[in-house]
Amino acid sequence: MFKSGFVNIVGNPNVGKSTLMNLLVGERISIATFKAQTTRHRILGILNEPDMQICFSDTPGVLKPNYKLQEQMLQFSESALQDADVLLYVTDMVETPDKNADFIEKVGHMKVPVLVLVNKIDLSDQKALAAKVEEWHAVLPQAEIIPISALHRFNVDVVLRRPELVTLWEVEQLRRLEPYGNGNGRPLFCLPGVTLERVQGVGQNRHLKLLFSKGASQLEGIFFSVTPQQCPVRPGERVDVAFYLQINEFRGSRTVQLQVVDLRPSLQCSAREEESLLLVRRLKQGQAPAYKDALRMLPSRQQCVAAWRYLQQAAGGGPVQLFTLPFLRRLSAAIPGTDSFLRGCFCMELFCERGLLQRKTDSEHMTLCLSPGQEKVDLERSVYWQALVDNIKGK
């Protein structure tokens, strides 16, 4: 089936929108200089493939208009929000999300996929990049944040190679690179943040047949020489998967298959996880949640007990270092009821605030240790607990 769609590129002046579109389309059709506002109307670049067509629209920079021409340019940028099938919001390491708050708010209400591309990362370091990604996640939790360097071509393939675009045609084109060997390594791919739907032992349980999904797309994979007992993740978990692309031919049918070489719990937040972390972070900062969010966040006694028992199993033997997101997901799986991820995050803050748990964190890890010799603690005396209760009672 042939598919066609519009990908609209928006963002502030001089963040690299035109450079990015020239790279994606493969031709220099958009003016790209260090002078701001050099794109004064919507330029369409078209990428044609045998089974798809992508129409890229490069817009003038988003800015507060000071004269008639700039008013017209802003209208072009805002019109890009109305007809996009996918929106690419291009920013850089200098811009802050509050620079054009009104425009960003409109982006946040869009129903189509939104990708925030943090450009010019070659001018920064890893610590600043991690902080910038978290900053944009807080403002646009539904968006996918992708660091890139359009000038140096870093990570640009990630923008195009989404699961729904992994087709037989693409895999067949890769075969033109064969044979692989010294100086011509086999291409290795990665899909972050996909859901592991199914794990099935095959070949007398010596290998794994896997099913991954992301959105409406599904991809099958084979993981050789790994038994079901050795699988490092469970069905239902979000994972990052590294793989080679191949074609599986069976009974006259040809399908794309991932030859998996590694799996790990995903370090990428889903939109719901990002929302939960943001709600708890705001509560710690003294911002009272909305009534409905307070109800969702406040755990029952049974849920607190379940969270504490899981913590005893995970960290009862002394200090233990864990990946933060995968641990929170497994904690939430141990908590009965709805909104378990949100309540699990709240329970972690509750136990720390009441002195039951010691925790140190960095960008990806947390180190946990249960506090020794604690007597029975009244959780309801926590300032966080009281804040939620007061909010609910005050409605």
Helices and strands as residue ranges (DSSP letters): E 3-11, H 17-25, E 43-49, E 52-58, H 68-79, E 86-92, G 97-100, H 101-108, E 114-119, G 121-123, H 126-139, E 144-147, H 156-160, G 163-165, H 168-174, G 175-177, E 189-202, E 207-214, E 217-223, G 228-230, E 238-250, E 253-265, H 271-284, H 291-297, H 301-315, E 320-323, H 324-333, H 340-353, E 357-361, E 365-370, G 379-381, H 383-393
